[in-house]
């Protein structure tokens, strides 16, 4: 499991290029195109409308051509409470993420607009009212339809921004870290690890490792009872310091990681730090499932490191009868035995 993953270290040139591209986009893109700008403007619009509906329901009812009665005032205040909740939600999302996570609130505005359009259409079609209130209702319908278009555009922008953020920053990887101290010098531990044949003999679930050249290797690993394979490439190799690698091409399991060799304090040997990043299948759902099952690969990495420690320190892997035998044995006698 440890050898399944590696960290890809992009070149400094690539980092600078991405930074220059980001700066250029930030300069070219108008401020009005940013989701945070839309979210902020619509948040204050919702708050203003909500306060008006709560404090002056009669005036607003008259403006849209509705009759001034108790049921109308109750409806106006209910709609006002909805607008206040959405406005506050948009402000909070804008502050927390610059508007990238405002999409749910903006789409809730669209849903509210649809409700408002339905109420206004019903008012306009009510028998006996069209000749008195029709003009005001039509104007209100036009205004709400225009706001709906703005809300839809804002929701789409915020949704795209959220998807870009997920693609660039929130990759959905599951991060695993484990460390063990081996009572051997750093140079000896590094040299042992660099020989991939040693890893194949120690790591559980690893069926075979075929070295293709100085940097590439073919791994066959049993995952959840299924045999999967991938090619891995060493991306960083600094003797007595770090080994990093990543999967190539169409790997069955996409992952990256690195192992660092650090001199332990007090001359106690070498600290072996393993970092693993696994990209789960199935997008967000796969990420959620992988997080729920994170303890399984975490425990496997820890177990593999303990096996490495035993091999380097003792020369073999110590196993109890309970770990290598099934059913009754000297370490697990039958319950019928006295």
C-alpha positions as CSV (number, residue, x, y, z in Angstrom):
1,X,0.0,0.0,0.0
2,X,2.9,2.3,0.8
3,X,4.4,1.9,-2.6
4,X,1.1,2.4,-4.4
5,X,1.2,6.2,-4.1
6,X,3.5,9.1,-4.8
7,X,3.6,12.9,-4.9
8,X,4.0,14.7,-8.1
9,X,6.3,17.7,-7.7
10,X,5.6,20.2,-10.5
11,X,8.5,22.2,-11.8
12,X,9.1,25.7,-10.7
13,X,8.5,26.8,-14.3
14,X,5.0,25.2,-14.3
15,X,4.2,26.9,-11.0
16,X,5.2,30.3,-12.3
17,X,3.2,29.8,-15.5
18,X,0.1,28.9,-13.6
19,X,0.6,31.9,-11.4
20,X,1.0,34.3,-14.4
21,X,-2.1,32.8,-16.0
22,X,-4.1,33.3,-12.8
23,X,-3.0,36.9,-12.5
24,X,-3.8,37.6,-16.2
25,X,-7.3,36.1,-15.8
26,X,-7.9,38.2,-12.7
27,X,-6.9,41.4,-14.5
28,X,-8.9,40.6,-17.6
29,X,-12.1,39.3,-16.0
30,X,-14.4,42.2,-15.1
31,X,-15.4,42.5,-11.5
32,X,-19.1,42.1,-12.4
33,X,-18.3,38.6,-13.7
34,X,-17.1,37.4,-10.3
35,X,-19.7,35.2,-8.5
36,X,-19.0,37.2,-5.3
37,X,-20.1,40.4,-6.9
38,X,-23.4,38.9,-8.0
39,X,-24.0,37.2,-4.6
40,X,-23.3,40.4,-2.8
41,X,-25.7,42.5,-4.9
42,X,-28.5,40.0,-4.8
43,X,-28.0,39.5,-1.0
44,X,-28.6,43.2,-0.3
45,X,-31.5,43.1,-2.8
46,X,-33.1,40.2,-0.8
47,X,-32.5,41.9,2.5
48,X,-34.0,45.2,1.3
49,X,-37.1,43.5,-0.2
50,X,-37.5,41.2,2.9
51,X,-37.4,44.2,5.3
52,X,-40.0,46.0,3.2
53,X,-42.3,43.0,3.1
54,X,-42.1,42.6,6.8
55,X,-42.5,46.2,7.8
56,X,-44.7,47.6,5.1
57,X,-46.8,44.6,3.7
58,X,-49.8,46.8,2.9
59,X,-47.8,49.2,0.8
60,X,-46.1,46.5,-1.2
61,X,-49.5,44.7,-1.7
62,X,-50.9,47.9,-3.1
63,X,-47.9,48.3,-5.4
64,X,-48.5,44.9,-7.0
65,X,-52.3,45.4,-7.2
66,X,-53.3,42.9,-4.4
67,X,-56.2,43.6,-2.1
68,X,-55.3,44.9,1.4
69,X,-56.5,42.3,3.8
70,X,-55.2,40.1,6.6
71,X,-54.3,37.1,4.4
72,X,-52.4,39.2,2.0
73,X,-50.4,40.8,4.8
74,X,-49.5,37.3,6.3
75,X,-48.4,36.1,2.9
76,X,-46.2,39.2,2.3
77,X,-44.5,38.8,5.7
78,X,-43.9,35.1,5.0
79,X,-42.3,36.0,1.7
80,X,-40.3,38.7,3.5
81,X,-38.9,36.2,6.0
82,X,-37.9,34.0,3.1
83,X,-36.0,36.9,1.4
84,X,-34.2,37.7,4.7
85,X,-33.0,34.2,5.1
86,X,-31.8,34.0,1.6
87,X,-30.0,37.4,1.8
88,X,-28.2,36.4,5.0
89,X,-27.2,33.1,3.5
90,X,-25.8,34.8,0.4
91,X,-23.8,37.3,2.6
92,X,-22.4,34.4,4.6
93,X,-21.4,32.4,1.5
94,X,-19.8,35.5,-0.1
95,X,-17.7,36.1,3.0
96,X,-16.7,32.5,3.4
97,X,-15.8,31.7,-0.2
98,X,-15.9,34.8,-2.3
99,X,-19.2,33.7,-3.8
100,X,-18.1,30.3,-5.0
101,X,-20.4,28.5,-2.6
102,X,-23.3,30.8,-3.1
103,X,-24.9,28.6,-5.8
104,X,-27.4,26.9,-3.5
105,X,-28.7,30.2,-2.1
106,X,-28.9,31.7,-5.6
107,X,-30.9,28.8,-6.9
108,X,-33.2,29.1,-3.9
109,X,-33.8,32.7,-5.1
110,X,-34.8,31.2,-8.5
111,X,-37.2,28.9,-6.7
112,X,-38.6,31.8,-4.8
113,X,-39.0,33.8,-8.0
114,X,-41.0,31.0,-9.5
115,X,-43.3,31.0,-6.5
116,X,-43.7,34.8,-6.8
117,X,-44.5,34.5,-10.6
118,X,-47.1,31.9,-9.8
119,X,-48.8,34.1,-7.2
120,X,-48.8,37.1,-9.5
121,X,-50.1,35.1,-12.4
122,X,-52.9,33.8,-10.2
123,X,-53.7,37.4,-9.0
124,X,-53.8,38.7,-12.6
125,X,-56.1,35.9,-13.7
126,X,-58.5,36.3,-10.7
127,X,-62.1,37.0,-11.9
128,X,-63.3,40.6,-11.2
129,X,-59.9,42.0,-10.5
130,X,-58.2,42.4,-13.8
131,X,-60.0,45.7,-14.6
132,X,-58.8,47.2,-11.3
133,X,-55.4,45.6,-10.7
134,X,-54.3,44.2,-14.0
135,X,-51.8,47.0,-14.9
136,X,-50.0,46.8,-11.6
137,X,-49.8,43.0,-11.7
138,X,-48.4,43.0,-15.2
139,X,-45.7,45.4,-14.2
140,X,-44.9,43.3,-11.2
141,X,-44.8,40.2,-13.4
142,X,-42.4,41.9,-15.8
143,X,-40.2,43.0,-12.9
144,X,-40.1,39.6,-11.2
145,X,-39.4,37.9,-14.6
146,X,-36.4,40.2,-15.1
147,X,-35.1,39.4,-11.6
148,X,-35.5,35.7,-12.3
149,X,-33.3,36.0,-15.4
150,X,-30.6,37.7,-13.3
151,X,-30.9,35.1,-10.5
152,X,-30.6,32.2,-13.1
153,X,-27.5,33.8,-14.6
154,X,-26.0,34.4,-11.2
155,X,-26.7,30.8,-10.1
156,X,-25.1,29.4,-13.3
157,X,-22.0,31.6,-12.7
158,X,-21.7,30.5,-9.1
159,X,-22.2,26.8,-10.0
160,X,-19.4,27.0,-12.6
161,X,-17.1,28.8,-10.1
162,X,-17.8,26.0,-7.6
163,X,-17.0,23.3,-10.2
164,X,-13.8,25.1,-11.1
165,X,-12.8,25.3,-7.4
166,X,-13.5,21.6,-7.0
167,X,-11.4,20.8,-10.1
168,X,-8.5,23.0,-9.1
169,X,-8.4,22.9,-5.3
170,X,-10.7,20.4,-3.9
171,X,-9.5,17.4,-5.8
172,X,-11.3,14.9,-3.7
173,X,-8.2,13.0,-2.7
174,X,-8.0,11.1,0.5
175,X,-4.8,11.9,2.4
176,X,-3.0,9.4,4.5
177,X,0.1,9.9,6.7
178,X,2.0,7.4,8.7
179,X,5.4,7.3,10.4
180,X,7.6,4.7,12.1
181,X,11.1,4.9,13.6
182,X,13.6,2.2,12.5
183,X,16.7,1.6,14.5
184,X,19.0,1.8,11.5
185,X,21.0,4.6,9.8
186,X,19.3,6.8,7.2
187,X,21.5,5.6,4.4
188,X,20.7,1.9,5.1
189,X,17.0,2.5,5.3
190,X,17.0,4.6,2.1
191,X,19.0,2.0,0.2
192,X,16.7,-0.8,1.3
193,X,13.6,1.1,0.2
194,X,15.0,2.1,-3.1
195,X,15.2,-1.5,-4.1
196,X,11.6,-2.2,-5.1
197,X,12.0,-5.9,-4.8
198,X,12.3,-5.5,-1.1
199,X,9.0,-3.7,-1.0
200,X,7.3,-6.5,-2.9
201,X,8.4,-9.0,-0.4
202,X,7.2,-7.0,2.6
203,X,4.0,-5.2,1.6
204,X,0.7,-7.1,2.0
205,X,-1.6,-7.3,-1.0
206,X,1.3,-6.6,-3.4
207,X,1.5,-9.5,-5.9
208,X,4.5,-8.3,-7.8
209,X,6.6,-5.3,-8.8
210,X,8.4,-5.4,-12.2
211,X,11.1,-2.8,-12.6
212,X,10.9,-1.4,-16.2
213,X,13.8,1.1,-16.0
214,X,15.5,3.4,-13.6
215,X,12.3,5.4,-13.0
216,X,9.3,3.3,-14.0
217,X,7.9,0.1,-12.5
218,X,4.8,-2.1,-13.0
219,X,2.7,-2.9,-9.9
220,X,0.2,-5.6,-9.4
221,X,-1.8,-5.3,-6.2
222,X,-4.8,-7.0,-4.8
223,X,-7.5,-4.5,-3.7
224,X,-10.7,-5.7,-2.1
225,X,-10.1,-9.1,-3.7
226,X,-9.5,-7.8,-7.2
227,X,-6.2,-7.8,-8.9
228,X,-5.4,-4.3,-10.2
229,X,-2.2,-2.9,-11.8
230,X,-0.6,0.4,-12.8
231,X,2.7,1.9,-13.8
232,X,4.5,4.1,-11.3
233,X,7.1,6.7,-12.1
234,X,9.7,8.1,-9.6
235,X,9.3,11.8,-9.8
236,X,11.9,12.8,-7.1
237,X,14.8,10.7,-5.8
238,X,17.2,12.4,-3.4
239,X,19.5,9.8,-1.7
240,X,19.1,9.5,2.0
241,X,16.3,12.1,1.9
242,X,13.1,11.4,-0.2
243,X,11.6,9.2,-2.8
244,X,8.4,10.4,-4.5
245,X,6.4,8.7,-7.2
246,X,3.0,8.8,-9.1
247,X,0.9,6.6,-11.3
248,X,1.0,6.9,-15.1
249,X,-1.5,6.7,-17.9
250,X,-4.7,4.8,-17.2
251,X,-4.0,3.5,-13.7
252,X,-6.6,1.3,-12.1
253,X,-6.0,3.3,-8.9
254,X,-4.9,6.9,-9.3
255,X,-2.6,8.0,-6.5
256,X,0.6,9.8,-5.6
257,X,2.8,10.0,-2.5
258,X,6.3,10.2,-1.1
259,X,8.4,8.6,1.6
260,X,10.9,10.8,3.6
261,X,13.9,9.6,5.6
262,X,14.7,11.7,8.6
263,X,17.4,11.1,11.2
264,X,15.6,10.3,14.5
265,X,16.5,12.5,17.5
266,X,19.0,11.1,20.0
267,X,20.6,8.9,17.4
268,X,17.7,6.4,17.6
269,X,17.9,5.6,13.9
270,X,15.6,6.8,11.1
271,X,12.1,8.2,11.0
272,X,10.2,7.0,7.9
273,X,7.4,9.3,6.9
274,X,4.9,8.1,4.3
275,X,2.3,10.4,2.7
276,X,-0.3,8.9,0.5
277,X,-2.9,10.7,-1.7
278,X,-5.5,8.5,-3.3
279,X,-8.0,9.8,-5.8
280,X,-11.3,7.8,-5.3
281,X,-13.6,6.8,-8.1
282,X,-17.0,8.4,-8.6
283,X,-16.4,12.1,-7.9
284,X,-18.0,13.5,-4.8
285,X,-19.8,10.2,-4.0
286,X,-16.5,8.3,-4.3
287,X,-14.8,10.9,-2.1
288,X,-17.4,10.6,0.6
289,X,-17.2,6.8,0.5
290,X,-13.4,6.9,0.6
291,X,-13.4,9.2,3.6
292,X,-15.7,6.9,5.4
293,X,-13.4,4.0,4.7
294,X,-10.2,6.0,5.3
295,X,-9.2,4.0,8.4
296,X,-8.8,0.8,6.3
297,X,-5.9,2.1,4.0
298,X,-4.5,4.1,7.0
299,X,-4.2,1.0,9.0
300,X,-2.7,-0.9,6.1
301,X,0.0,1.7,5.6
302,X,0.8,1.5,9.4
303,X,0.9,-2.3,9.3
304,X,3.2,-2.3,6.2
305,X,5.6,0.2,8.0
306,X,5.7,-2.1,11.0
307,X,6.7,-5.0,8.7
308,X,9.4,-2.8,7.2
309,X,10.7,-2.0,10.7
310,X,10.8,-5.7,11.7
311,X,12.7,-6.7,8.5
312,X,15.3,-3.9,8.9
313,X,15.8,-4.4,12.6
314,X,15.3,-8.2,13.1
315,X,15.8,-9.5,9.6
316,X,12.3,-11.2,9.4
317,X,8.7,-10.5,10.0
318,X,7.5,-11.7,13.4
319,X,4.0,-13.3,13.3
320,X,1.9,-14.9,15.9
321,X,0.0,-18.2,15.3
322,X,-3.2,-16.1,15.3
323,X,-2.0,-14.1,12.3
324,X,-0.8,-16.9,10.1
325,X,-3.3,-19.7,10.8
326,X,-7.1,-20.0,10.4
327,X,-9.3,-22.0,12.8
328,X,-8.0,-23.7,15.9
329,X,-4.2,-23.7,16.5
330,X,-1.9,-23.5,19.5
331,X,-2.6,-19.7,19.7
332,X,-6.3,-20.2,19.3
333,X,-7.4,-23.5,20.7
334,X,-10.9,-25.0,20.2
335,X,-13.5,-23.9,22.6
336,X,-14.2,-27.5,23.4
337,X,-10.7,-28.0,24.8
338,X,-10.6,-28.0,28.6
